[in-house]
């Protein structure tokens, strides 16, 4: 199929349609609204379900109901809207149902603003509501990757009876890039032994997140934990740039990752041997490759559009085996490559240390600069 | 090779659309391209701009602090982007809407009264295409005028196809204006 110039949010919507989306439930919020708007005409046109709910709470619980039938279903929102959905996500996870959520992150906390940020890393990777469950989190950096990961999110959600989140941001949602859409897949209910959509001719099935008998709840929790181990073993994805001979490595996901790529190229042109590791699945995190990279470089720079939420994971995984520095812009401000390049220069010049806290060193520099 | 262009003006001057046409031209010429609008709470008559990055390889940052080129449709845009252009960059200025000349000497400056030219060709709304033509006439390394003309033909919405000849003339008129 030929390349088309597509807007990120609309590309995600059409990718979901082509992945077999049967029903969508959402509530408008910038910078995600084009996704809902697109589906508001596209879904009825195809005879599929679309509901603009009364709120994010309504939307997520409609997704819960649709997921019980074994339909491919999704919602989408942006940071404050996702906060409202967390209770419902926990119920969906507790009932072990497949569902897809697109989070087009914006600046915050609170109402914040509508500019791009990565403030929901912890909310999606380490949060997601109460209880012992994890959500698959896929972080695209371009319109094409947004399409590919949306399709993948549906497949992984179904395969693992899990929630899969496409964790993107206002920049990727609003930009247009040439991209290729996949072929339209046939719409069909999942072939499962758990879905409830009429019990004629078979035994009754029951779906719930309630286990009043604690040992039964423990069994459910263990099942989820084992499933996550399987996901960790099979579904890690990342992209490496210029790491083969690198003395230094930058780590960043999504928009921060692609901005870092520009800086890495500039540094390479200056003769600095630096590479980039861009996690594509931020949950499960590419821990193995991060450890390998950490062992062979002299120093690492973590770049984010939040105050170091992924940094904590990088520090935990690398376990002090490599000096780490940190750089971020917050609150909806996108970093420019020149700012990341300054940090790469600092890294290359040294001195580097595994002592102290990279976040507080960054905060001191940032406070002096602004 | 990578080229970054900022197209900036008042809302309604067609800056976002001009950026999209440039993006189509780049895409159809087989290049990588990223178009990103400024978006935010804006009032009527507020500023509207977009950044277009054209490259031969995977594009990193969608934004550029120091772009290679800028199309400025009004005075606030000239004031904002003239100081930010890369040395040697191209600045295309709509003199119909500004009351001063650029002051930098280390850039290529293209001056043209785009609104007046557009008016003669059939309407103010062609000013964005006049300006885009002027950019490509003076920065042919990114995409060619022929690429742009083909893209406008292919991607102008069906309901606007009747305006195609005027748009093509506007591009040519703009391209005929050379840097000072």
Interface residues (C-beta under 8 A of the other chain):
Chain A: X3 X5 X30 X31 X113 X114 X115 X142 X170 X171 X174 X175 X176 X177 X178 X255 X258 X259 X260 X261 X262 X263 X264 X265 X334 X336 X337 X338
Chain B: X20 X23 X24 X27 X32 X33 X34 X35 X36 X37 X39 X40 X41 X58 X59 X60 X61 X62 X63 X64 X65 X66 X155
